[in-house]
Amino acid sequence: MAPLLILSHHLASDHTTLEVVVEEARAYLLGESERLLAPLPFRDFVAQARLGVAREEHEAFLADPCSAM
């Protein structure tokens, strides 16, 4: 398989994101794109982040290193 060049912004890319991007690119290149999930509009993510939870709740979540487990 040919090498894959990924251009990303350092604030929008972490290990998990990289794994998802590489797997989706792999599926597309192998003709398996039908098994990928439908993309979600980014505006939904922004609205959820800005409107769904109070700032204090976000800060408490980010302050607790085990909160995502």
C-alpha positions in Angstrom: 0.0 0.0 0.0 1.2 3.5 -0.8 2.3 5.8 2.0 -0.3 8.1 3.5 0.4 11.7 4.2 -1.8 13.3 6.9 -1.8 17.0 7.4 -3.5 18.0 10.7 -3.6 20.8 13.3 -1.7 19.9 16.5 -4.7 20.8 18.7 -7.1 18.7 16.7 -5.1 15.5 16.5 -4.3 12.9 19.2 -3.5 9.2 19.1 -7.2 8.2 19.0 -8.0 10.6 16.2 -5.0 9.4 14.2 -6.1 5.8 14.6 -9.6 6.7 13.3 -8.3 8.7 10.4 -5.8 6.0 9.3 -8.5 3.3 9.6 -11.0 5.3 7.6 -8.4 6.1 4.9 -7.4 2.4 4.8 -11.1 1.3 4.3 -11.6 3.9 1.6 -8.4 2.9 -0.3 -9.4 -0.8 -0.1 -12.8 -0.1 -1.4 -14.5 -0.8 1.9 -16.0 2.6 2.5 -19.5 1.2 2.8 -18.6 -0.2 6.2 -17.7 3.3 7.5 -20.2 5.2 9.7 -21.9 8.2 8.2 -20.1 11.4 9.1 -21.6 13.7 11.7 -21.9 17.4 11.0 -19.2 19.3 12.9 -21.8 21.9 13.9 -23.5 19.3 16.0 -20.3 18.7 18.0 -19.8 22.5 18.5 -23.4 23.0 19.6 -23.1 20.0 22.1 -19.9 21.4 23.5 -21.1 24.9 23.8 -24.7 24.5 24.8 -25.1 21.1 26.4 -22.9 21.4 29.5 -22.1 24.2 31.9 -18.5 25.5 31.8 -18.0 24.3 35.4 -19.0 20.8 34.4 -16.4 20.9 31.6 -13.7 22.1 34.0 -14.5 19.4 36.5 -14.4 16.7 33.8 -11.0 18.0 32.5 -9.6 18.3 36.0 -10.2 14.6 36.9 -7.8 12.4 34.9 -10.0 9.3 35.5 -13.3 10.9 34.4 -13.1 9.5 30.9 -12.6 5.9 32.0 
